[in-house]
Amino acid sequence: MLLYLVGAKASGTKARPVFTWTNAKYQYRVSWQTVEPNVVRLQVINPAEQLILNELLIRQPGEFEYPNTTKC
């Protein structure tokens, strides 16, 4: 399954940015602390506003280090 999300709403703080996308009434949130950029929290909230996924994702060394990517 592929999920394509565009048009994120930015919130949070400079120290802990949060980006939220909505697709089919589900919210997808990605957040991290700028002091720990290799750890990202992914949350999914269903249409009843229940948190159905709350995962910490840890980047492995060498992942996502492509020359054409941009850092947030």
The 8 nearest C-alpha neighbors of each residue, nearest first, counted from 0:
[[1, 2, 3, 4, 22, 23, 27, 25],
 [0, 2, 3, 4, 22, 5, 27, 23],
 [1, 3, 4, 0, 22, 5, 27, 23],
 [2, 4, 1, 5, 22, 20, 0, 21],
 [3, 5, 20, 2, 6, 22, 21, 7],
 [6, 4, 7, 3, 20, 21, 22, 8],
 [5, 7, 8, 20, 4, 21, 19, 9],
 [8, 6, 20, 19, 18, 5, 9, 4],
 [7, 9, 19, 18, 20, 6, 10, 17],
 [10, 8, 18, 17, 7, 19, 11, 16],
 [11, 9, 17, 16, 18, 8, 12, 19],
 [10, 12, 16, 17, 15, 13, 9, 14],
 [11, 13, 15, 16, 14, 10, 17, 32],
 [12, 14, 15, 16, 11, 33, 32, 10],
 [13, 15, 12, 33, 32, 16, 34, 11],
 [16, 14, 32, 12, 13, 31, 11, 33],
 [17, 15, 11, 12, 30, 13, 10, 31],
 [18, 16, 30, 11, 10, 29, 9, 15],
 [17, 19, 9, 29, 8, 28, 7, 10],
 [20, 18, 28, 8, 7, 27, 29, 26],
 [21, 19, 7, 27, 26, 4, 8, 28],
 [20, 22, 26, 25, 24, 27, 23, 19],
 [21, 23, 25, 24, 26, 20, 4, 27],
 [22, 24, 25, 21, 46, 26, 45, 20],
 [25, 23, 46, 22, 21, 26, 45, 44],
 [26, 24, 45, 22, 23, 46, 21, 44],
 [27, 25, 21, 44, 43, 20, 28, 24],
 [26, 28, 43, 20, 19, 42, 21, 25],
 [29, 27, 19, 42, 18, 41, 43, 26],
 [28, 30, 41, 18, 40, 17, 42, 19],
 [31, 29, 17, 40, 16, 39, 18, 28],
 [32, 30, 39, 15, 40, 16, 33, 38],
 [31, 33, 15, 35, 34, 14, 36, 16],
 [32, 34, 14, 36, 35, 15, 31, 13],
 [33, 35, 32, 36, 14, 31, 15, 37],
 [34, 36, 32, 33, 37, 38, 31, 39],
 [37, 35, 33, 38, 34, 32, 31, 39],
 [36, 38, 58, 35, 57, 39, 59, 56],
 [39, 37, 57, 36, 56, 35, 31, 58],
 [40, 38, 31, 56, 55, 30, 41, 57],
 [39, 41, 55, 30, 54, 29, 31, 56],
 [42, 40, 29, 54, 28, 53, 55, 39],
 [41, 43, 53, 28, 52, 27, 54, 40],
 [42, 44, 27, 52, 26, 51, 50, 28],
 [43, 45, 50, 26, 49, 48, 25, 51],
 [44, 46, 25, 48, 47, 49, 43, 50],
 [47, 45, 24, 48, 25, 44, 49, 26],
 [46, 48, 45, 49, 44, 25, 50, 24],
 [49, 47, 45, 46, 44, 50, 25, 26],
 [50, 48, 44, 45, 47, 51, 46, 43],
 [49, 51, 44, 52, 43, 48, 45, 42],
 [52, 50, 43, 44, 49, 45, 53, 42],
 [53, 51, 43, 42, 50, 54, 44, 41],
 [52, 54, 42, 41, 43, 51, 40, 55],
 [55, 53, 41, 40, 56, 52, 42, 39],
 [54, 56, 40, 39, 41, 57, 38, 53],
 [55, 57, 39, 38, 40, 54, 58, 41],
 [58, 56, 38, 37, 59, 55, 39, 40],
 [59, 57, 37, 62, 38, 60, 56, 39],
 [58, 60, 62, 61, 57, 37, 63, 56],
 [61, 59, 62, 58, 63, 64, 37, 57],
 [60, 62, 64, 59, 63, 58, 65, 37],
 [63, 61, 64, 60, 59, 58, 65, 37],
 [64, 62, 65, 61, 68, 58, 60, 59],
 [63, 65, 62, 61, 66, 68, 67, 60],
 [64, 66, 67, 68, 63, 62, 69, 61],
 [65, 67, 68, 64, 69, 63, 70, 62],
 [68, 66, 65, 69, 64, 70, 63, 71],
 [69, 67, 65, 66, 70, 64, 63, 71],
 [70, 68, 71, 67, 66, 65, 64, 63],
 [69, 71, 68, 64, 67, 36, 63, 65],
 [70, 69, 16, 33, 68, 36, 31, 13]]
